[in-house]
Amino acid sequence: MDKNEIIKIFGDWNLWDKDLNTGINRPYYLNKIKSFHESSHIIVITGARRSGKSFIMRQTAKALIKGGIRKNNILMVNFEDPRFVELNTKTLQQVYDVYLEFLNPQEKPYLFLDEIQEVKEWEKWVRTIHELDKAKIIISGSNAKLLSRELSTLLTGRHLDLVIFPLSFKEFLKFKNVDLSKRFEIVNKEIEIKRLLREYIEFGSFPEVVLGGEKRQILLNYFEDILNKDIVRRFKIRKSKELISLAKFYLGNISSLITFSSLERTLNISVDTVEKFSGYLEDTFILFFLKRFSYKFREQEKSPRKVYAIDVGLANTVGFRFSQNMGRLAENLVFLELKRKEMLASNLELYYWKDANHREVDFLIKEDLKVRQLIQVCWEVNRPETKNRESRSLLKAMKEFNLEEGLIITDDYKAEENIQGKKINYIPLWEWYLKEDK
């Protein structure tokens, strides 16, 4: 590849002589990456396409410069740039050599390698640079399993992982210029916060969707990009129609129990293909599958799993109609918030609970070896039969795990009830999001 062409690419992606758009800061992730810098490990950033990985890398680079790192000590490369004709370790080495030749960094450089999975056998080159202590390396990718498999092969114990999600509700409010720095502001802006929650539920929280117009068209483009670029092209899928049908089915049935064998009958796709394609969809972060809690491993593995989408806006656009499924959408949002916490804490595990009488609790949180919390999502709590059903299931699980308190997240109902010596707290979704300890 021509050196001058590489220099042109550098000029478009780096902060050496211009200010790139770094978007709105997401402090939580920036602070996490900053804490990672204290180690000598490779930092691995994963997450769904368009969730904000590239902007967070830029924000990290800008923070390093603000902290005293020279601009020419930082190199950012996006390997989805179409001007890279061939992507292999030779290209990586050439990019690195051209950087050293033209920028002449005086200290150990920071290398930001975006969408690294596009480069064939990238992990060998990254391992060599890391072992020779030539650079601090931050890499990103949109396929969890692909990266983890390659990393576990050659970089065991040498990397730290961070998964980027679309915006949390607090981040969403920040993007909408709602100031939550003072507690009384939350009270004064309650009506506005509730209105914005409806928008959050309808269109989701991919950053570009939150800030832009034509939201549904953007979401449709995302869906096509994730399937085509991250799955069909990468895994050489021939049955692309079956993949699309399966993805749409899942997005149309979020917060529901599924089995691969039942989908074989429903969609007329072999169970092996359903299982394989479901794995691809999960690896690219478009979907998550939640297991049933059981102390018996075999029972846990054989039970149906609940399916959730990375973004409810995507589910609304590709799957079902927004106005008819508020309860499922709210449950999906609660799942995503809990999943963020689970991925950041190695001692947390998230499940759903169901007993032999089909009483069900949406979320069970296990910390180390003990069940710590049970959470039910009940959007229509004003309907007595619904409220009674949800509270009875919660109480049964509370007794089984010897918990004194349980939580039910609602649309707009807030109360505290004592039943059979147990306490059930009801809290609106928007208020649960904004609790100070979250």
N, C-alpha and C positions, 0 to 999 in steps of 0.2 A: 504494500500500500504506500502511496506517495506521502512523504513527510509533510508537504505543504497542505495536503488534504486533512491529515491528522491535526495539524495546527489550526485549521479552519474549524474543525469539529470542537477542539478545545475551546476556541474563542466563544462558541455558542453556549457552552455548558458551564463555564467557570466565572469566578468573581474577580479575576485578576485586574481587569481594566474597566469593568462596568458593574452596575448593580442589577442582578437578575431578580425577577419576581420570586420572592420566597413565600408569598401568601401570608396567611394569618398564623401566628405562632401557636403551637400546641404544646404548652409548657410541660405537661406530664411526660410526654415521650422525650422531649429534649432533656429533661432532668434525668430520665432513666438512662439515656445514651451518655450523658455527662458522667454519671456514676460508673458506667461501663468503661469509660476511658481510663479510669484509674487502674484497670487491669491491663495485662498485655495480650488479652484475647482478641480474636477477630469478632467484630460485631456483625450479627446477621439480622437484617430487618426483613420480615416477611409480612404478607397480608394481601387482601384482595386487590386486584387491579383497580386503580383509581381511588384507593382509600387514602392516599396522601403520602406514600413512602418517599417519592422523589422530592416533594416539598419539605418533608422532615429532614431529609439528607441535606438539602440546601440550607435550611434553617440551622442545622448543626454546624455546617461549614461557616456560616455567617457568625454564629456564636463563638466559634474557635478564633476567627479573625478579631472579633471584638475583645476576646480574652488575651490577645497578644500574639497569636500565631500569624506569621507572615502569609500574605495571600498566595505567594508562589510556592508555599509549602503545602498547598492543598490542590489535589487534582480530582475533578469530578468527570466521570465518563458514563454516558447512557448508551448501553449496548443495543437498545432498540432503534438507535439512529440509523436510518436506511443507508447512510453513506458508508457504513461498515459493510463491505462486500462479503468478506469471509471472516468468520469469527472462530478462532481457535487460539491455542496457547501462543503461537507465533505472533498473532495479532496483538495479544495482551502484552507480550514482551516488547514488541515494536512500539506500542502506545507508551509503555513505561520508559523505554529508551529515549523516545522523542521528547517526552516530558523532561527527563533529566538533562538532555542536551540543550533544550531551548529555555527552560526555566531555571535550571541550576539551583535547586533548593539547597540551602545551607544546613538545614536540620532534617531529622527524619520526617519524611512527608506523610500526609494523611491521604489515603487513596479511597475515594468513594466510587464504588463500582456498582452501578444501577442496572437492575435486570440482568444479573450475571449469568443466569441460567441459559441465556442465548449463546454463550461462548462454550464451545465443545471442550471438555476436559479442563474447565477453568480451575477446578479444585486443586489440581496438581501444581499449577502456577502459583495460586494463592498460598498453598502450603509452603512452597519453597521460599517465597518472599517473606512469609511470616517466620519461618524457622531461621532464616538468615538475619532476621530483625532489621530488614531494610525499610519497613514502612508500617504505619498503623493502618489497618484495613477495615473498612466498613462496606459490607455488600448488601444488596437487596434482591428480592425475587418474589414472584407471584405464585410459586408452587411449593407448598410446605414439604411434601414428601420428597419431591425431586431434590430440593436443597438438603433436607435432613439425611437422605440416603447417601448423597455425595459427601456431605460433611462427616457423617459417621464413619465413612470408609477411610478418610484420610486426615480428618481434623478432630478426631475424638478428644474431648477435653480441652480443645483450643479455641472454642467459640462460645459467645453469649448470644442468646436469641431474644428478639423483641417482635411481637406480632402487632401490626398496626390495624386498627379497626376504623371504619367510617366514624364520623363524629359521635361522641357521647352527647347526651342531652345538654349537659353543661357546656360542652364545646360548641354545640349548635347554637345555644343562646348567645355565646360570645361572638360567633360569626354573624348573628343578627343584632349585634351591638346592644345587648341587654346586660347591664352591669349588675353583677351579683356579689360585689365585694362587701356590701353592707347588708346585714340581715333585714333591716327595715325596708330596704329596696325590694326585697322579695315580696313582702306583704303588699307594698304599694303597686307592684307590677303583676299581681296575681292573675288578673284578667288577661293581660298580654301574654303571660307565660302559658296559660291554658290555651289561648288561641294558637300560639306557636307550637304547643304540643300536638295540636290537631294537624298542623302542617308537617311536623316531624313524623307523625304516624302515617300520613298520606304519601309523602314523597321521599321519606327516608333521610339519610344523612351523609351520602357521598358529598365531599366538599364542593365539587363543581356543580352538583345539582342544587345544593343549598344556596349557592351564590348566583346561580344563573337562571335564565328563562328556558323555555322549551324543555321542561324537566322530564317529561315522559319520553321525548325523543332521545335525550341524553341517556336515560336509563335503558332504553331499547338498544342503543349503540353499545353500552357497557355489556349487556347480556350477550350480544353477538360477538364482541371482542373477547370476552372471557372464554366462551365456548370455542370460537374459531382459533384464536391465537394461543390460548393456554392449554387447550385439550385436543381439538381436532388435528391441528397442525403438528403439535408436539408429539402426540401419541399415534399419529397416522391412522386416525379413526375412519373407517370406511362406512360404518353405519351411523352417519351424522344425524339422520332423521330420527333414529331411535334415541340418540343422545338428547336431542332437542325436546322430544316428547317427554322423556324422563325428567329433564330439568324443569319443564313447564308444569308437569304433574306435581313435582315436589313444591315448587313455588306457589302452586295453587292449593296446597294442602299443608301449609306451615302449621306448627303446633299440633300436628296429628301423629298418631301412632302408625307405623308402617312396618311391613316385613317384605323382604325381597321376593319371597314366593307369591305373596298376594299381588305384587306388581307384575309378576310374570303373567298372571291371568288377566289383570286389568289392562295392561298395555300390549299384551302379546309379544313380549320380549323375553328371551330366555333368562332364567334366574342368574346364570353365570354372567351374562352381559349386564343385567341390572346391577349386580354386585360390583363388577369392574367399573362401570360408568359412574356408579354412586361414589366409589373411591376417588375417581378423577374429580368429580364435583366438589367433594370434601377437601381434596388436596389443594384446589385452587380457591378455596375459601368462599365459594358461592353458597355452600350449605354446611350445616353442622348436624350431626346425629347424636342424640342424647340417650344414654343407656338407662335401663331400670336399675334401681338400687337392689342389691341382694348380697348377702354374705357368701352365697354359693356362686362361684365363677361360672359354672355351666348354665345355671338358671339366668344369670345376668346376660350371657352371650346369646341364649336362645330366645329371650323375650323380645317383643317388638321394640323398636326405637322411635323416639320422637324426632321429627325433622324441623329444623329452623333455618331461616334464610339469613345471610350476612346483612341484608338491608330490606326493611319492610317496603320501601318505595319500589324496589326491584320486584318484590312479590306482588305488589298491587298492580304494577305495570304489565308484568309477564303472566301472572297467575290470575287471581280472582279479583272481583270488584271490591274497592275500598269500603264502601258504606255498609256492606253486609257482614263484615268479619272483624269488628272492632275487638272482640275478645281475643281472637287468635293473634291479631296484630299486637295487642298489648302484651300478651304472653311472650311473643317473639322478642319484643323489646326488652322485657325483663330478663329473658334468657341471655341476650347479648350483653347486658350490663353485668350479669353474673359471670358470663364466660370471660369477659375482660379480666375480672378479678381472679378467676381460676388460672388463667394463663400467666398471670403475674406472680402467683403465689404457689410454690411447689407443693405445699402441704394441703391445698384445697382440692376437693373433687366435687363435681356437680352431677346430679342424677335426677330422675323423676322417681316417685314411689307409687307402687300399686299393690294392693293385697289380693287375696284369693277371692274376695267378694267384689272385686273391681272398683273398690274405693281408691281414689287417685289423688295425689298431691303433685302439683306441677314441678316443684323444685325442692330437692333435698341437698343440703350443703354439708359435706363431711370435711372435717378439719383433723388432720392426722388420722387417728383411729376412731374418732368420735363424731357422731352426727350432731352438728351444732345448730342448724336452723332449718325450718320448713317454711316454704313460701307458696301460697296459693294466689292465682290471679283470677279475680271474679269481676268482670266488667258490669254485669247486670245484677248487682247486689241488691237493688231495689225490688227484685222479684223474690218473694219469700221462699219459693221452692228451690230456686237457684242458690240463695244464700244458705239455706239449711243443708243442702247437699254438699256444698263446698266446705262449710264449717264442720260437718260431721266427719268428712274424710280427713280434714286437718286434725281434728281432735283424736281420731283413731291413731293416726301416725304419731302425734305428740305423746300419746300413752305408750305406744310401742317403743319409742326412743327416749322415754322419760324426760321430755322437755316441758317446761312450765309455760312457755310462751310460743305462740305461732303468729304468722303474719299473713294477712290477706290484702293484696294490692287491688285497688278499685279505680273506677272512673272518677268519682267525686265524693265518695262516702268516707267519713272519718269517724271512728269510734273506738272504744275499748270495751270489750265484753268479757265477763268471767263466767265460764260454763264448766260445770263439773270440776271445779277447783283449778281450771286452766284459764290462762288469759289469751284472748285473741285480739290482736291489734289490727284495725282496718285503717289503711292509709291511701290517699289518692296517688296515682302514678307520678304526677308532676312533683308532689311533695316528697315522695320516696327518692326520686332522682336527686333532689336538692338538699337532702339531709346533710348536715355538716360533717358527719362521720363517714360519708360515702366518698 
